[in-house]
């Protein structure tokens, strides 16, 4: 499932391993406990989240395909538990694709687009030039604005993902990365509906 984010971004769940059952199975090993009723399983997940017992949630693993503005990606990569594979502008020519805040209008919108287009025009002339006018992609990229879109794969376990969501869904988080966090939460609910329902209630304090 692909979810559109911002003017030109997206987040897509590529694959996942584990779900509610995997978390419950791993948690019950701690007490040498057998499978219980659905209600008992939900109560167990609620207890784990309240107590901060995070390791059972590591039984879930998700890989996302993400397209986001560069400044969003750099905030994202501060979450160190997980792995990232990002498109490299040392080797790839940058696409003319940049973030445009939805509230911009009139002269400000025109100026925003113009400045980005000027930067891309200059970049294209450098990487497409000949002789002394030609510049390597790894150097020419430094002229590009921080709002250009980048793409990356992010593989993360359920516990680390919950930490990301807890921080990036907070009202103090920057608007743009909050939009990605909201999209990701919707995607993972299909994989582990009970886990993330209880996560919303107990950690995010969102009651359904």
C-alpha positions as CSV (number, residue, x, y, z in Angstrom):
1,X,0.0,0.0,0.0
2,X,1.3,3.4,-1.0
3,X,0.4,6.5,1.0
4,X,0.9,10.0,-0.5
5,X,2.6,12.4,1.8
6,X,3.2,16.2,1.3
7,X,3.2,17.5,-2.3
8,X,5.4,14.8,-3.9
9,X,6.4,12.3,-1.2
10,X,5.1,8.9,-0.2
11,X,5.7,6.0,2.2
12,X,5.1,2.4,1.2
13,X,5.2,-0.8,3.3
14,X,7.4,-3.1,1.3
15,X,7.3,-6.1,3.5
16,X,6.9,-7.1,7.2
17,X,7.7,-10.0,9.4
18,X,5.7,-10.9,12.5
19,X,2.6,-9.3,14.0
20,X,0.4,-9.5,17.0
21,X,0.9,-13.2,17.4
22,X,4.7,-13.0,17.2
23,X,4.8,-10.3,20.0
24,X,2.4,-12.3,22.2
25,X,4.4,-15.5,21.6
26,X,7.7,-13.9,22.6
27,X,6.2,-12.2,25.6
28,X,4.6,-15.4,27.0
29,X,8.0,-17.2,26.8
30,X,9.1,-14.9,29.7
31,X,6.5,-16.4,32.0
32,X,6.5,-19.9,30.4
33,X,2.8,-19.1,29.7
34,X,0.6,-20.7,27.1
35,X,-1.7,-19.0,24.6
36,X,-4.8,-17.4,26.2
37,X,-8.0,-15.8,25.0
38,X,-8.0,-12.8,22.6
39,X,-8.9,-10.6,25.6
40,X,-6.1,-12.0,27.6
41,X,-3.7,-11.4,24.7
42,X,-4.8,-7.8,24.5
43,X,-4.4,-7.3,28.2
44,X,-0.9,-8.7,27.9
45,X,0.0,-6.3,25.2
46,X,-1.4,-3.4,27.3
47,X,0.7,-4.5,30.2
48,X,3.9,-4.6,28.1
49,X,3.3,-1.1,26.8
50,X,2.5,0.3,30.3
51,X,5.5,-1.4,31.8
52,X,7.9,-0.4,29.0
53,X,8.8,-4.0,28.3
54,X,9.9,-3.5,24.7
55,X,11.8,-6.6,23.6
56,X,8.8,-8.7,22.6
57,X,7.9,-6.0,20.0
58,X,11.2,-6.6,18.3
59,X,9.6,-9.7,16.9
60,X,8.0,-7.5,14.3
61,X,10.2,-6.1,11.5
62,X,9.1,-3.7,8.8
63,X,10.7,-2.4,5.6
64,X,9.4,0.9,4.2
65,X,10.1,2.6,0.9
66,X,10.1,6.4,1.6
67,X,10.3,9.5,-0.5
68,X,10.7,12.6,1.6
69,X,12.4,16.1,1.5
70,X,16.0,15.9,2.4
71,X,15.6,17.9,5.6
72,X,12.9,15.4,6.8
73,X,15.2,12.4,5.9
74,X,18.0,14.0,8.0
75,X,15.8,14.2,11.0
76,X,14.6,10.6,10.3
77,X,18.1,9.2,10.2
78,X,18.7,10.4,13.8
79,X,16.7,7.3,14.8
80,X,19.7,5.0,14.9
81,X,18.1,1.6,15.6
82,X,17.2,0.3,12.1
83,X,18.9,0.3,8.7
84,X,18.8,2.8,5.9
85,X,19.7,2.6,2.2
86,X,19.4,5.9,0.5
87,X,19.7,7.0,-3.2
88,X,23.1,8.6,-3.6
89,X,23.5,11.8,-5.5
90,X,27.2,10.9,-5.8
91,X,26.1,8.4,-8.5
92,X,22.6,9.5,-9.5
93,X,21.5,12.7,-11.2
94,X,19.1,14.6,-9.0
95,X,15.5,14.7,-10.2
96,X,13.8,18.1,-10.4
97,X,11.5,17.3,-7.5
98,X,11.3,19.6,-4.4
99,X,9.0,20.3,-1.5
100,X,6.4,23.0,-1.8
101,X,4.6,23.8,1.4
102,X,0.9,23.6,0.8
103,X,0.1,27.0,2.5
104,X,2.3,29.0,0.1
105,X,0.5,31.3,-2.4
106,X,0.9,34.3,-4.6
107,X,4.3,36.0,-4.8
108,X,5.8,33.8,-2.1
109,X,4.8,30.6,-4.0
110,X,6.2,32.0,-7.2
111,X,9.5,33.0,-5.5
112,X,9.8,29.6,-3.9
113,X,9.4,27.8,-7.2
114,X,11.7,30.2,-9.0
115,X,14.6,29.8,-6.5
116,X,14.3,26.0,-6.7
117,X,14.2,26.1,-10.5
118,X,17.3,28.4,-10.7
119,X,19.2,26.0,-8.4
120,X,18.2,23.0,-10.6
121,X,19.0,24.9,-13.8
122,X,22.5,25.6,-12.5
123,X,22.9,22.0,-11.3
124,X,21.9,20.6,-14.6
125,X,24.3,22.8,-16.4
126,X,27.2,21.6,-14.2
127,X,26.5,17.9,-14.5
128,X,25.6,18.1,-18.2
129,X,28.5,20.5,-19.1
130,X,31.6,19.7,-21.0
131,X,35.3,20.6,-20.5
132,X,35.9,23.1,-17.7
133,X,32.2,23.7,-17.2
134,X,31.5,20.1,-16.2
135,X,31.4,19.2,-12.5
136,X,31.2,15.8,-10.9
137,X,27.7,15.0,-9.5
138,X,29.1,14.6,-5.9
139,X,30.3,18.2,-6.1
140,X,27.4,19.8,-8.1
141,X,24.8,18.4,-5.6
142,X,26.0,21.0,-3.0
143,X,24.1,23.7,-4.9
144,X,20.8,22.0,-4.5
145,X,18.3,23.2,-1.9
146,X,17.6,21.1,1.3
147,X,14.0,20.7,0.2
148,X,14.8,18.3,-2.7
149,X,13.2,14.9,-2.4
150,X,15.3,11.9,-1.6
151,X,14.3,8.2,-1.5
152,X,15.4,5.5,0.9
153,X,14.5,2.1,2.4
154,X,14.1,1.9,6.1
155,X,14.1,-1.4,7.9
156,X,13.1,-1.2,11.6
157,X,11.8,-3.5,14.4
158,X,8.5,-2.9,16.1
159,X,10.0,-1.5,19.3
160,X,12.2,1.1,17.5
161,X,9.3,2.0,15.3
162,X,7.1,2.7,18.3
163,X,9.8,5.0,19.6
164,X,9.9,6.8,16.3
165,X,6.1,7.2,16.3
166,X,6.0,8.4,19.9
167,X,8.5,11.1,19.2
168,X,7.5,12.1,15.7
169,X,3.7,12.2,16.3
170,X,4.3,14.6,19.2
171,X,2.8,18.1,18.6
172,X,6.3,19.5,19.1
173,X,7.7,17.5,16.1
174,X,8.0,19.3,12.8
175,X,4.8,19.2,10.7
176,X,6.4,17.5,7.7
177,X,7.8,14.5,9.6
178,X,4.6,14.2,11.5
179,X,2.8,13.6,8.2
180,X,5.1,10.7,7.5
181,X,4.6,9.3,11.0
182,X,0.9,9.4,10.7
183,X,1.0,7.6,7.3
184,X,3.3,4.9,8.8
185,X,1.0,4.3,11.8
186,X,-1.9,3.7,9.4
187,X,0.2,1.2,7.4
188,X,1.3,-0.9,10.4
189,X,-2.2,-1.1,11.8
190,X,-2.9,-3.6,9.1
191,X,0.0,-5.8,10.1
192,X,-0.5,-5.7,13.9
193,X,-3.9,-4.1,14.7
194,X,-4.0,-5.1,18.4
195,X,-0.4,-4.0,19.1
196,X,-0.9,-0.6,17.5
197,X,-4.4,-0.1,18.9
198,X,-3.0,-0.5,22.4
199,X,0.0,1.6,21.5
200,X,-2.3,4.5,20.6
201,X,-4.2,4.1,23.8
202,X,-1.4,3.5,26.2
203,X,1.5,5.5,24.7
204,X,0.0,8.1,22.4
205,X,-3.1,8.4,24.7
206,X,-5.5,8.3,21.8
207,X,-8.7,6.5,22.7
208,X,-10.7,4.9,19.9
